[in-house]
Amino acid sequence: MQTTSQKVKKTSRSKIDSLEHFKQEFAALLSRFDQEIANSAQYERVEMDGPSNDLINDLNRLKLHRSKLKDMLLSFENATAEEWVSIRPMARKVYEKAIEARSKINKEVARKKATAGIIR
C-alpha cells in the first residue's frame, strides 16, 4: 500500500509540471484547507461547546500550511517560464508538505472526534 507521501509524489509530478496546472492544484488545496478549518471550528463550537486546546493546535497547524501555500502562490502569480523553472522544486516541496500535514491533521481530528463521541 502506498503512503500519502508516495501518492502525492506520484500525482504531483505530473499534475504540477506546468505553471497553470500548479496554480489550479494550489488553489484547490487552499480551498480544501479553508473548508476543513471552517468545518473543524464549527464542529467544536456546536458539538463540543467551545474549542479545545488540541483543536486549536490542529487548526493553527492547518493555518500555518495554508499560509505557506498562499505565499507560494503569490510568489509565482506573475512568474515567467524561466522563473517557474527555478521556483518549481521549492513549490513542489511546499505542496507535498501541505498535503502530508493535512492528511496527518485530519486523521488526528477524526480520532479525537471519535474518542469524544465515545466518551459523551
N, C-alpha and C positions, 0 to 999 in steps of 0.2 A: 504494500500500500504506500502511495506517495504521501510525503508530508506536505503541509501547506506551503512551505518554502519551495519544495520541488515543483509543485503545481504552479506557483506564482512564476518561478523562473521559466518554466516551460511555456506558459502562455504569454508572459510579459515580453519575452524576447521577440516574439513575432508581432504582438499587438502594439508594442510601443517603439518599433524601429523608426517609424515616420513621426514627424513632429505633430501632424494633425491627429493621428491615432493616439499619440501620447496625451495631447490636450484633452481628447474625449475620455480617455481612461482616467486621467486625473480628475476631471470634472465629475465623472460618475462616482469615483471613490470619495470625493469630497461630499457629494450628495448623500452617500450612504453613511458617512461619518456624522453629518449633520442630523440625519434621521435617527440614527442609533443614540446619539447624545440626547436628542429631544425625547425619544421613547423611554430611555432609561430614567431620565429625570422625572418624566410624568409618572412612570410606574412607582417610583419612590414616593412622590407626593401623594398619589392616590392610594396605593396599596399598603405602603409601609408607614404612613403618617409622618413623612419627612425623610430627608436624605440621611443615610448612614455614612460614617467615615469611610468605609470600604467603597461605597458607591462614589463618593466624592473623589476618592483617589483614582478609581477607574475612569470616571468622566474626565478628570484632569489629564490622565494619560491619553485618552482619546483626543482631547482638545489640543494637546501638545503635538500629536502626529498630524492632526488636521491643520494646525498652524504651519507645520513644516511643508505639508502638501501645498498650501496656499502660497507660501513663499516661493517654492519651486515653480509653481505655475506662473507666478508673476515674473520670475526671472527669465522665462523663455516665451513670454507672451508675444513679444515682437522680435524674436530671435531669427537670425538669418540661418541659412542652411549650414554655413560654417560654424556659427555659434552653437547650433544644435548638436553638431558632431562633438564639440567639446563638453557640452552640458549633459549629454545623454548618459554617460556612465554614472554620474552623480544622481541624476534624476531617477535612474533605474534603482539605485540603492535606496533612495528615499521612498520610492513607490513600494518596493519589496518589504522594507521595514514597516511601513504603514500597514500593509496587508497582514503581515505576521502579527503585529501588535493588535490589530483589530480582531483577528481570529482568537488570539490568546485572551484578550479582554472580554470578548463575547462569551467565551467558554466559562470564564470566571464569573461573569454576571449571571449566566444561566444556572451555574452551580449554586450561586448564592440565592437566587430566586427559588430554586428547587428546595434548598435547605430551609429557607424562610417559610415556604409553603408547608413543609413537613412539620416545622416547629409550631406554626399557628394552629 
